[in-house]
Amino acid sequence: MIPRTQWSLPAAALLLALSLGAGAADAAVTLVNRDDKDHKLTVIEDSGAKNTEHVLKPSQVLEGICEKGCVVRINDSDEDEYELEPGDKVSIEEGYLYYDEPEAAQQGAGGAAPPPGAGATPKQ
């Protein structure tokens, strides 16, 4: 390994860019459809200025969304609307959104539902 004092400026810039890029990917939301049917998702970002629609097939994973937080609406229902924060890892089960990591739900991150069996918490 080359000591830091001997790194060239381009190498250091590349390392910095790679580390920042990895952090941005970690900050995005990951969503998995664990149901046995398709679900239509509407991702609402920037206070409604940007809406993106996706159809998730069973077992399909949607990654890299909501880098600044967003609201996710399931199947065009205003009642199935969830506020997500960057870094949330959630899944659709029985038509509801649940955290895949119980620690996030216990800390109150985002507005997604708590783990299965704990009830759903839609966006307020």
C-alpha positions, 0 to 999 in steps of 0.5 A, spaced: 500 500 500 502 506 498 503 511 504 498 517 504 503 522 503 505 519 496 498 519 493 497 523 487 492 528 487 488 525 481 488 518 485 486 522 492 480 525 488 478 518 485 478 515 492 474 521 495 469 521 489 468 513 490 467 514 497 462 519 496 458 515 491 458 509 496 455 514 501 449 516 496 447 509 494 447 507 502 442 513 503 437 511 498 431 507 499 430 500 498 424 497 497 422 489 496 415 486 493 414 480 498 407 479 495 405 474 490 402 480 486 404 486 482 403 493 486 403 500 483 408 504 486 408 512 486 414 515 489 413 523 490 419 527 491 421 534 492 414 536 496 410 533 490 414 536 484 417 530 482 412 523 481 415 517 478 411 510 477 413 503 478 410 497 477 413 492 482 412 484 480 413 479 486 420 479 489 422 485 485 427 490 488 427 497 487 433 500 489 436 507 489 430 511 490 428 517 495 435 519 496 432 526 500 426 522 502 419 521 499 412 519 500 411 512 497 403 511 495 401 504 494 396 502 488 394 509 487 391 509 494 391 515 499 390 511 505 396 507 503 401 512 503 408 512 507 413 517 508 420 514 507 427 517 509 434 516 506 437 509 508 430 506 509 429 498 507 422 496 507 418 491 503 411 490 501 407 485 505 400 483 504 399 490 501 402 494 506 409 497 507 414 494 513 421 496 515 426 490 513 430 492 519 426 493 526 431 497 529 429 503 524 422 502 526 424 502 533 428 509 532 422 512 529 425 513 522 421 515 516 413 513 516 413 506 514 409 501 518 413 497 523 415 490 523 409 485 521 404 484 526 405 491 529 400 494 525 401 499 519 403 507 520 401 511 514 403 518 513 400 523 517 
